Amino acid sequence: MTSHLYRLRRLVLAIPLATSLQATAAVTTATIVSSSLSPECLEYKVVGICYWLFCTPYGCRVKTSAKVRHFVPDAVVSSYANTGENPWTEMASFSPVSSVAAGGNDPGDSATQANTTISARFKNTDVIGHPGGYAFSQFASGSGYVCKGAGTAYMPYLLSNYDYLAWRYGIPEAVYPEALIPGKREVGGTLSGDLWGNVYPRSGFLHQPDDYKAAAVMAQRAGDVVTRSGQIHVYQSLLAQAEDGYWPAGELLEGNATTGKWQELTPTLSQSCAAFPNRAHTSRTPWAPMPVRCVDPTASASVKASPS
């Protein structure tokens, strides 16, 4: 039998919330791999039946197969203040301090961070291919057919250190309608009383006093970029091509759990996932280092039976 799959993207996010606690907020590859083995975040479901028409010179017949969907880990997203201090320790060397990407911190500390103000927070954000593909496949196969992901392990999809014009200056998205019109593309909302921040401009600065929420919005921005093609950023798109019987994940959309969810990695490995704004974290203090993982939620797989 030949399997044809439909999967959704899933991202992992690391957020050290206080600069002084970054050492204790470190995340290792082993931790990230183990974090993918969550039945609740997998959300494996049979969602339908596929019909396949097979024709030969001797006639035609119809076969059926199950259609399933589940989350697939595609990438790790790290949101952190100090350049060169990615909490994923093995990947920290990917984003060193340079002449165009200074030390970072809250607020920005040099002329290369043009938007520096006393009330703005700055975060570097890295999107790197998830290392747990094989372990996840073995884990998910216990439920049935397994969908492939779009990410390649350890592949950098966005390193804000190298996307400095867009990430540190907001060029050109600072003048986009989404950035200028209140209520468009926001994580949370003013009327609901849980506004975390705006998605546009997709840069590293945000006026948000809560460090956790600021880091989460930066991660959402990075996920927004890499799950779309043709963006004016220095990045690689994290998209897969659809095939017969395989429907890959689409664009990540804030507040929509059907397009992506996040899972806490440290200091406590959570077995549940949620979309931002995550109300369970709205009152958490900024001292808690809270790396989390993002998931794009509907991966489906259908199996095409071979003609006998």
C-alpha positions in Angstrom: 0.0 0.0 0.0 1.2 3.5 -0.8 0.6 6.2 1.8 -0.4 9.7 0.8 -0.4 12.3 3.6 -2.0 15.5 4.8 0.0 17.2 7.6 0.2 20.5 9.5 3.2 22.5 10.5 4.3 22.5 14.0 7.0 24.9 15.5 8.8 24.9 18.8 9.4 28.1 20.6 12.0 29.0 23.3 11.5 32.2 25.4 13.8 33.1 28.2 11.9 35.8 30.0 14.5 37.5 32.1 18.0 38.2 30.8 19.5 37.2 34.1 17.9 33.8 33.9 18.9 32.8 30.4 21.4 30.2 31.7 18.7 28.5 33.6 16.3 28.8 30.6 18.6 26.9 28.3 17.1 24.2 26.1 19.0 21.3 24.7 18.4 19.2 21.6 17.5 16.2 23.7 14.8 18.2 25.5 13.4 19.4 22.2 13.3 15.9 20.8 11.5 14.5 23.8 9.0 17.4 23.7 7.5 16.1 20.5 6.2 13.0 22.1 3.0 14.5 23.5 -0.2 12.7 22.6 -2.3 15.7 23.4 -0.3 18.0 21.1 -0.2 15.3 18.4 -4.1 15.4 18.3 -4.2 12.3 16.0 -7.7 12.0 14.6 -9.5 10.0 11.8 -11.4 12.7 10.0 -12.9 11.0 6.9 -12.6 8.4 4.2 -10.9 8.7 0.8 -12.2 7.0 -2.3 -9.7 5.9 -5.0 -10.7 5.0 -8.5 -8.4 2.4 -10.2 -8.8 1.6 -13.8 -7.0 -1.1 -15.9 -7.7 -2.5 -19.3 -9.9 -5.0 -17.6 -12.2 -2.5 -15.9 -12.4 0.0 -13.0 -13.0 -0.4 -9.3 -13.2 1.8 -6.2 -11.1 1.4 -3.0 -11.3 3.3 0.2 -8.8 4.4 2.8 -8.9 6.3 6.1 -8.1 10.0 6.2 -6.4 11.2 9.4 -4.9 14.5 10.7 -2.3 15.4 13.3 0.3 17.9 14.3 3.8 17.6 12.9 6.9 19.3 14.5 8.6 21.4 11.8 10.7 24.0 13.5 12.0 25.4 16.8 11.4 29.2 17.3 13.6 31.0 19.8 12.7 34.5 21.1 15.3 36.1 23.2 16.8 39.5 24.1 20.6 39.3 23.9 22.1 38.6 20.4 24.1 35.4 20.4 22.2 33.9 23.4 19.7 31.7 21.7 18.4 29.5 24.6 18.7 26.4 22.3 22.3 26.0 23.3 23.5 23.9 20.4 22.2 26.5 17.9 23.4 29.7 19.7 26.4 30.1 17.3 24.0 30.6 14.4 23.3 34.2 15.4 26.5 35.9 16.7 26.9 39.6 17.4 27.9 41.6 14.4 28.4 45.2 13.2 24.8 45.3 12.0 23.3 43.2 14.8 24.4 44.5 18.2 23.9 43.0 21.6 20.2 43.5 21.8 18.6 43.6 25.3 15.5 45.5 26.5 15.4 48.3 25.4 17.9 48.2 22.4 21.3 49.4 23.3 22.9 50.8 20.2 22.5 53.0 17.1 22.0 49.9 15.0 18.6 49.5 16.7 17.0 52.5 15.3 13.6 52.1 17.1 15.1 52.1 20.6 12.8 53.8 23.1 12.5 53.4 26.9 9.2 51.5 26.6 10.0 49.2 23.7 11.2 45.6 24.2 13.5 44.0 21.6 13.8 40.3 20.9 15.9 38.4 18.4 14.0 35.5 16.9 15.4 32.4 15.2 13.4 29.7 13.4 15.4 26.5 13.0 14.3 23.0 11.7 13.0 20.7 14.4 15.5 17.9 15.3 12.9 15.4 16.5 11.5 14.2 13.1 12.6 10.5 13.4 11.5 10.2 17.1 8.2 11.8 16.3 7.5 9.6 13.4 8.2 6.5 15.5 5.9 7.9 18.2 3.1 8.9 15.9 3.2 5.6 13.9 1.7 3.9 17.0 -1.6 5.6 16.1 -1.5 4.7 12.4 -0.4 6.5 9.3 2.1 9.3 9.8 2.3 12.6 7.9 5.6 14.1 6.9 6.6 17.6 7.8 8.0 20.5 5.9 11.0 21.2 8.1 14.5 19.9 7.7 16.3 19.2 11.0 18.7 22.1 12.0 18.0 24.1 8.9 17.8 27.8 9.6 14.6 29.3 8.1 14.8 32.7 9.7 17.7 34.2 11.8 16.7 37.8 12.7 20.4 38.6 13.1 20.7 38.5 9.3 17.3 40.0 8.6 18.4 43.3 10.2 16.8 45.8 7.9 13.3 44.3 8.5 13.8 43.1 12.1 15.7 46.1 13.6 14.3 49.0 11.4 10.9 47.7 10.4 11.6 48.4 6.7 9.3 48.4 4.8 6.5 47.0 7.0 6.3 49.9 9.4 4.1 51.7 6.7 2.0 48.7 5.8 -1.8 49.1 6.4 -1.7 46.2 8.9 0.8 48.2 11.0 -1.0 51.5 10.8 -4.7 50.5 11.3 -5.6 49.5 14.8 -7.3 46.2 15.2 -5.7 44.5 12.1 -3.5 41.5 12.7 -3.3 41.6 16.5 -2.4 38.9 19.0 -5.4 39.2 21.3 -7.6 42.3 21.2 -8.3 45.6 22.9 -12.1 44.9 23.3 -11.5 41.5 24.9 -8.9 43.0 27.3 -6.1 40.6 26.3 -4.1 42.5 23.7 -0.6 41.1 23.6 0.6 43.1 20.6 0.3 43.6 16.8 1.7 41.2 14.3 2.8 44.0 12.0 5.4 45.4 11.5 7.1 42.0 11.8 10.2 43.4 13.5 11.9 42.9 16.8 10.4 45.8 18.7 7.2 45.9 20.7 5.6 48.3 23.2 4.6 45.6 25.8 5.6 45.7 29.5 5.1 42.0 30.0 8.2 40.2 28.8 6.5 36.8 28.2 3.8 38.4 26.0 6.4 40.4 24.1 8.5 37.3 23.3 5.4 35.4 22.3 4.4 38.1 19.9 7.9 38.1 18.3 7.6 34.3 17.9 4.2 34.8 16.2 5.7 37.3 13.9 8.5 35.0 12.9 6.1 32.1 12.3 4.0 34.4 10.3 6.9 35.2 8.0 8.2 31.7 7.4 4.8 30.2 6.7 4.3 32.5 3.8 6.2 32.9 0.5 7.4 36.1 -1.1 7.9 38.1 2.1 10.3 41.0 2.2 12.6 39.4 4.7 15.8 37.3 4.6 14.4 33.8 5.2 13.5 30.5 3.7 9.8 29.5 3.6 8.7 26.6 5.7 6.1 25.3 3.2 5.5 21.9 1.7 3.9 21.1 -1.7 0.6 19.4 -1.9 0.4 16.0 -3.5 -2.3 13.5 -4.3 -3.7 12.5 -0.9 -1.4 14.9 0.9 -2.5 18.3 2.2 0.3 20.3 3.9 -0.2 23.0 6.5 -1.0 26.5 5.4 -0.3 30.0 6.8 0.1 30.5 10.5 -2.6 32.9 11.8 -2.6 34.5 15.3 -5.3 33.4 17.7 -6.5 30.5 15.4 -5.7 27.2 16.9 -6.5 25.5 13.6 -3.4 27.0 12.1 -1.0 26.8 14.9 -0.5 26.3 18.7 2.3 26.7 21.2 3.7 24.3 23.9 5.8 25.2 26.9 9.2 23.5 27.0 10.9 25.0 30.1 11.0 25.3 33.0 8.3 22.7 32.9 7.7 20.6 29.8 4.0 21.0 29.1 1.9 18.2 27.6 -0.7 20.6 26.3 -0.7 23.2 23.5 -2.5 26.5 23.0 -2.7 29.4 20.6 -1.6 32.9 21.7 -3.1 34.7 23.6 -2.9 31.8 26.0 -5.0 32.9 29.0 -3.2 30.4 31.2 -0.1 32.7 31.0 -1.7 36.1 31.1 -0.8 36.5 34.8 2.5 34.8 34.8 5.4 36.9 36.0 8.2 38.0 33.6 10.7 36.1 35.7 9.6 32.7 34.5 11.6 31.6 31.5 9.0 30.0 29.3 10.2 28.4 26.1 7.3 26.9 24.2 6.6 25.0 21.1 4.4 26.0 18.2 2.3 23.5 16.3 0.3 23.9 13.1 -2.7 21.7 13.9 -4.2 19.7 11.1 -2.1 17.2 9.4 -4.1 14.7 7.4 -3.0 11.5 5.8 -4.9 9.3 3.4 -3.7 5.9 2.2 -4.0 5.0 -1.4 -4.3 1.3 -2.0 -2.3 -0.2 -4.9 -4.2 -2.0 -7.6 -3.9 -5.7 -7.4 
